[in-house]
């Protein structure tokens, strides 16, 4: 009896047919000296792609060295040589220019570049990079309300990324410990707020002490939940880093002085969607924005938290949640 798969076709042992001679051309890799693009001779070419590379590399190096005006000039020159259809490099250069303008204190120009990138965002990767850029720009110029809104948008877009929750929690905690005036809060670029048409009074209400406290509690609890899930898949220095952040989140929760009932309520609300099936379904890295439906921070979490009764009808904490 012949076993399945134990016999061989005679063609396996037949000589290969002559397919003719195939010419193989040799390839010599181009060897470049370190920082070759800094030499003036690097621009002695008519190739627009080469000039684009030279200016981009110069801008990247200057940014790394903290020479932001030099970097901005190089990026501006690079922009002139980018082909119209090379959108990825164009976005990279515009983001670099926005970061340089931010470092140089050129707020209007930085905001203009952010607005330009906003119009050209077409997928979730673009939107993620854009929101991270907004957080950096708004933080530098002290635009509290817009920075918080951008962090909340990141949490809505990437709900299972603990670092966005952690950063939002840290921001709220910093505002509680070091209250600032609201003069910069009112500088909110068009389209930034989740609910358009908010007036200054509504913005101030969102940044009230009790709401900041509740949002900080919520974010650190969510951070703790997510990091505990991720620890099951981690090891080495990644695990160590997450354990350090988890410890910081635990300390922040203790510092915020929640009572047991509030802690359980917030943990229940923030863990509703934390199951493997749900987390796989919402993985949308690189998807077109036209095919992605992202609930706002308020719709997905904040409204539920407010309805849970942690704050009273006037939006204030109960006596048991007040710091001693």
HUGIDA-V283542 format. One record per helix or strand. SS is the DSSP state (a for helix, b for strand). FROM is the first residue (numbers start at 0). LEN is the number of residues. If there is no record, write none. Layout:
BEGIN
ss-><SS & SS>
from-><FROM & FROM>
len-><LEN & LEN>
END
This chain:
BEGIN
ss-><a & a & a & a & a & a & a & b & a & a & a & a & a & a & a & a & b & a & a & b & b & a>
from-><9 & 35 & 39 & 47 & 67 & 86 & 106 & 122 & 123 & 143 & 161 & 199 & 208 & 235 & 259 & 275 & 287 & 288 & 296 & 310 & 316 & 318>
len-><4 & 3 & 4 & 17 & 12 & 17 & 14 & 1 & 17 & 14 & 16 & 7 & 25 & 20 & 11 & 6 & 1 & 3 & 11 & 1 & 1 & 3>
END
